[in-house]
Amino acid sequence: MSAIDPEPLINSPAGLRQRAASRLALAAGDMVRRLHSDAGGAAEQAEILGQIAAALWRANESGDVCVPLTELADARVGAAWQASPVVATLAAGETPDNPVPLVVQGGLLYSYRHWQAEHTIAAGLVSLVHRPNAWPGDTLPAVPAGLQAEQKRAWQVACEHNLLILSGGPGTGKTYTVGAIVTALRQHHPALRVALAAPTGKAAARLSQALGADGMSVANLTSATLHRLLGYGPDGSFVHGDNNPLPFDLIVVDECSMVDAMMAAQLVAAIGDRTRLILAGDKDQLASVQAGSFFGDCVGDQSALADCTVVLKKNFRQSDAPQIVAWADSVRDGDLLEEDLPAAGDQVLVHDVQGPSAFDLIVAGAIQAYAPLVTEAASNPAAPTVHELLGRFNQCRVLASLRVGPY
């Protein structure tokens, strides 16, 4: 791979954001250093605390809510900084007596707000799991027709528990399963108050469109963003929270991998005593912009939420392209071997890219079915039609691993 000139990156929007984040990290370090000194902390620890706070800020900007102490442990840093009045060092299960900028627990360093968010999420979801059935003495609705074994398991969890965590890749039927569950529950409880939500406006609109297209009895339900659902105000506060729970019997949130820790904590805090919650998404896709991987942390055999978690694995959308599905699984799991590379003519082709010029050829090949129509449309407005152009355009996609740079 050829060397990349750093100057264009620095002057790009991504570079400007990086420089702004660096300045904010330094400002966060300065603030913690001043608070430490103002609270009577040891002078020799002030500089170290400032550097640690800046490192934590950078980790938050990169998507992590905490930093392992092992990454901070060296002879220069030591551990004396943990005795600072601006640091709360907690044993398992403990909570700070008062809010402080930094929290250490379980070998991890958090900012107080992210520690509080993680604590709220964990305590809230575990409480939801162990809480008595929100609808006690209820008989189960009939199993919706057309569900496969994994999807039936999701339906059973949704009916018997207050929480369902539903994960699966594209084409595994997450939306169809959610629609079938909501339809069955609404038929069983005609007065059921249901809320549909997603992290972004686009995701919310796509959820409503997909559920309506499946012909479920959810077509008359409107999906909202989480901000709108929770009543986000211009001052940064929320209408709904632990003191004012959401007035619904069932809340469905899609694309949960995009939900950051702070928003997840607000959602969990707003779940009422008689409300059931369905969290759907793909743990391997669409990471949140802000810090936290709340949905991915919820999914797993070792999670305390395992009994309420269902992972859909069967792909229905690409049933005619098994090699693509297998390759996608291998790339996701990181176990793709060189001897597994397909031969020419198979559904997946591998190009050995040695430089930007070779990459240009690959892009040109990807758009060859679309580019001629654009050229023709420019010279002859009567043909092809816009519908034909869009149809051909949808046949090609170029996905890049980096936002900036030749690849």
C-alpha positions, 0 to 999 in steps of 0.5 A: 500500500502506498504511503498516505500524505497526512496533510489532506487528512488534517485539513479534511472534515475528519481531520478537523474533528480529530483536532477538535477532539484533541483540544477537548481532551486537553481541556478535560485534563485541565479541568480535572487537574484544577478540580484535584488541586482545588480539593486539596489533592497532592500536587505531585499527582495533578499532572498525572491526573490531567493526562489520565483524564485526557486519555479517558476523554480520547477513549470516549471519543473513540467509542469506549466508555472506560479504560482498563487500568492495565493500560495506565499502569507503568512506573511513571503513572503508578497508582497513587492518583487513585487516592485523589479526592476527584477519584472514587475507587469502588469495590464490586456493587458499591456506588459513590457517596457523591458524584466525582469526575472519575470512577474506578471499579472492576479494574476499569476507569470511567468518567462519572457520567459513563459509570452512572449510565452503565450502572443504570443499564445493568441494574435496570435490565437485570431488574426487568428480567427478574421482575414478576411478569408484567402481565401476570396470569395471562395465557399465551397468544397463538403462535404466529404462522410462518415463524421458523424455530429461532423466530418461535423462540423469540416469540416465546421469550417476548410472551413469557418475559418482560425483556426480549433481546433479538439480534441477527444479521441482514436477512435473518427476519428480525423485522418480520419476527418483531412484526409477528410478535407485536401483531400476535400480542395486539390481537390478544390484547386489543387495547395494548399500548405499543411504541415503536422507536429507533435511534435515528429518523431514517431508521425509524421511518425504515422500521415503519415502512418494513412493518407495514410492507409485511402486512402486519397489524402494526401498519397504523403504528408510527415509529419515532426516534428515541429522542422524540419518544423520551421527550428530549428538550432544547435544554438537554433534559428528557420528559421521561425517565425514572420519575416519569416512565413511558406510558406504554405496555410494550416498547420496541426499539430497532437498530439498537447497535446504534444506541449509545450508553447515555441514550440506553440508560435514559431509555432503561430508566423510563421503563415502567413497572408494567412495560415490556421491552423488545430490543432488536438489532445486529450486534455486529453492525452499525456501532453507536456514534457516541461511547458505548456498545450497549447492545453488543454487551447485552448479547452473549452466552455469558450475559446475565440476560442470556435467557432473554436473548435470541440470535437469529442466524438463518439468512432468508434474503440471500438463500440463493447465494450461500457463498456470499453468506458464508463469506460474510460470516467468515469476515465478521468472525475473523476466520477467513483463510487464504485457501478459502479464496474463491475461484473466478466465476464464483459468487465472490471474487477477490482482487489483490489491490496493490495500489490506488490505480488498481482500486480505481479499476475495481470501482470502474468494474463495479459501476460498469452496469450503471455508468453507460446508462448515465452517459446515454441519459446525458445525451438522450433525455428520453431514454433511459427512464429515471426508474431504469437508472435507479434500478440499475444503480441499485445493482452496484455498491461500493463499501469502503473500510475508511472514511478518508484515504484511497481505500 
